[in-house]
Amino acid sequence: MKQDNNSIYKYDVNKAWDNLYAKLEKDRLLPAGAEPAPGGKRKIPLLWIAAAAVCAAVIFSIFYFPRNKPDSLLVLQNKESSGTWVAMLDDGSTVYLAPNASISCPPVFDSARRKVKLSGNALFSVTKDEHRPFVIETDEGITIEVVGTFFAVQSSSPGSPFELSVKQGKVNVRSGGNQPAVSVEAGEMVRKNTDGLNKFKILNSGAFSRFTDKMCFKDEKLNNIVHAINTVYGAPVVIADQSLNNRILTVTFENDSVAVMSQLICMALNLEQVNKQDTIFIRQSLK
């Protein structure tokens, strides 16, 4: 990183450029004749790079779309065989849908509770609201109730039992009928066996990381994308200008660092990424 006269640190753009070039080359999205220039710099127009990054995400995400059912429920479904689709719900909660997973919920939650139906595997980051519990019902008849927390659910996986792992907060899990709820706190998981729900300590982070290796956003607001990245990585990425919050972007991140993800966003939206101490700022380009 380099420091300018205003003590603002800038990431190594050449490194981010090389990572992006390799990504586009792998996906065969480079134009004919796009060869490295002497010194390693790429002879590719910046606007074309941004467009290609967005197009790559469109190719992956084209089959992801919400649709309205006759009963006015909103259905979000990830129809792909790989990658996680990240979407923001009405209350500001974020859901990371695994391949072939879906949720259904009202387009706008009511004032009493926030209820969703889950089929498949998903990671949830639930916005805290003590007056409106967040309730999830699964295909196995399991009910999950939270106020605000971060947790992963394995549901309806062939040959695998229901599992729930909590990273932050506390979750109450009930397995149908009049069974008592099991309280699961951060660092704990619960699994459904033949004798009911059993609680364990989480032994590895795979329950969470498998949702973030490849994250896809479809027609999502910039502030929602940044929020999803910060939630998963704990990275302080800040949008410096609030007028940028509602910029819309379709993009896919695959095994990218937070710095590279920020750089891809900036290239696609013609913005600028700078770093001051440990914080990444996304702002209007000053060039």
C-alpha positions, 0 to 999 in steps of 0.5 A: 500500500502507498501513502499520499500527502493526506495520509490516505493509504491506497491498495496496490491497484496493479495486484487487484488488476492482475487478480481481475485479469486472471478471473476474466481470462479464466472465464474466457471474457477477455476481448481478442488481442487483450495482451499484457503490455510491457511492464505487466500492465493490461491493454484493456479499457477500464469500462470494458473491464467493469462491464465484463465483471458485471456480465460474468455475474449476469451469466451466473445469476440469470436464473435467480429471480424472485417471483410472486405466488398467488398468496402474495408470498415472495419466493427467492430461489437459487437454482444453480448447482454452485455458488451462494445467492445473497439477498436482502429481506424487507427488514434488512436481514441478509440470507445467503442461499446455498445451491438449490435452496429457497425461502418464501416470505411476505414481501413486507413483514407484518408488525408481529413477527417475521416468518419465512419458510426454508427449503435447503441450506442457508446462512442467515444474518438477522437484523435485531428487533425485540418486538418482532421475532424472526421465525423460520420453518423448515421442510422437516417441521422444525421451527427456528426462532431468533431476535437477531443473530448470525447462524447457518442451517442445513435442511433437506440435504440428502443423507444428512440430518438437520443441523443449525450452527450459531456464530453470533447471538442465540437461537431457539430450535423446536422439533415439532409437536410439543417438544421443548425448545433447545436454546443454541448460543454462539459457538454451539450447534444442534443436530436432529437425530433419531432421539431428537435434537442434540447440542454440541460445540462447533468444531470447525468453521466449515458450516459458515465458510461454505456459504461465502466461497462464491457469493452472487448478488443480482440487481442488489443495492451497493449498501446491501452488498457492502453490508453482506461483505462486512457481516461475513468477513468483519471487514470495515468497508465504508461507503463514504458518500451516501448518494452511492448507497442505491447504486445497483450492481450484479456481481459474483465474488469467488474466493476473493479477498475483501480488498479485491471485492472492493476493487471489483465493485469500484471498477464496475461502478467507476468509483474509487477505493482508498484505505485509511488505517484498517478501513476501506472507503468506497467513494466517488472517483476524484480522477 
